[in-house]
Each structure stands twice: as C-alpha cells, then as structure tokens.
Amino acid sequence: MSFRDDLVGMQNELRRFAYNLTTNKEEISDLLQDTFMRALENEDKYTPGTNFRGWIYTIMRNVFINNYRRMICEQTYISHMEDLYYFNSLSQGFGFYTVERAYDLKEIRRAINALPIEYKVPFSMYVAGFKYREIAHRFGVPLGTIKSRIFYTRQRLQYELRDFKQ
C-alpha cells in the first residue's frame, strides 16, 4: 500500500479524532485538510514500516495546537496608552465581551481556583499546551497519574459548570 492510500484510508478515523478536538463542522474539515497537506508536505520524513497512524495523529494534534495558539495571538491587542496594557479580546463571532460572558468566565475561573493545587496546576499546564509527559516530568510523578488528574479535573469542571453549557 502506498503513502497516499494509507492517508486516504485514515480519513474517517481522522475525522472522528478531529471531532474530539473541535465540534464545529467547518473547523473539522479545515483541520483534516491542514493535516493532509502537512502530511503530504512531509511525506519524505515518514519512514515506511513505522507507526503511520501515530505519525498522522501527531500531525493532526500539532496542527490543532498551532491553530489554537495562532488564534489566541490574533486576539491579543496592544494598547498604545501610557503603560502599554495587554488584553485579550474575548469576542465571540460578531459580538464583543458581554456581561453574561464575563459571568461565565468568572464561574469558570472560580471552579478552577477551587481545585486542589495538584489538580489545578497540571490542568492549567495541559490547557496551555503542555504534553502529558512534560507535566509528569515537571512534577516527578508517573504519566498515568497526570492523565488521571487531568481527566478527573475535566469531569469535575464539566459537572460544576453544566449550567453554563450553551
């Protein structure tokens, strides 16, 4: 089987993985297309006989993280006022920062800050883009412990913030 056949054969599986990363249909299609383009551009770097599935999943995850970081940077503005303040635009779609959204963010921050530190810090690092093994290394605990703490934190936050789902 050729590289391109393997890539096309992974399309449905990659689409499901993209759905786990983002639930927007347009973003899923964009992520899938960017992943395919990146894989084709780097076809010469793939070693036949190695884990193709792992290689392509890593590409998709990295493309997603890079797009997310780029989006955050694009939403950061510099004020040319006296003290040069940095602030993030929390706009969503066409509207700007609303009182309701401020309340939601306050509740999210409150829920995160209420967590024990051994859960709060690894979760915050994970959200910031650190890999599980980097977090585990930083704390000197097994990888499984970090994965469990992050999973537990996500479950707890989903439960506590269930009224804020839109």
Summary of the structure (lengths in Angstrom):
residues: 166
radius of gyration: 19.2
end to end distance: 44.4
largest distance: 62.3
contacts: 382
relative contact order: 0.07
helix: 70%
strand: 5%
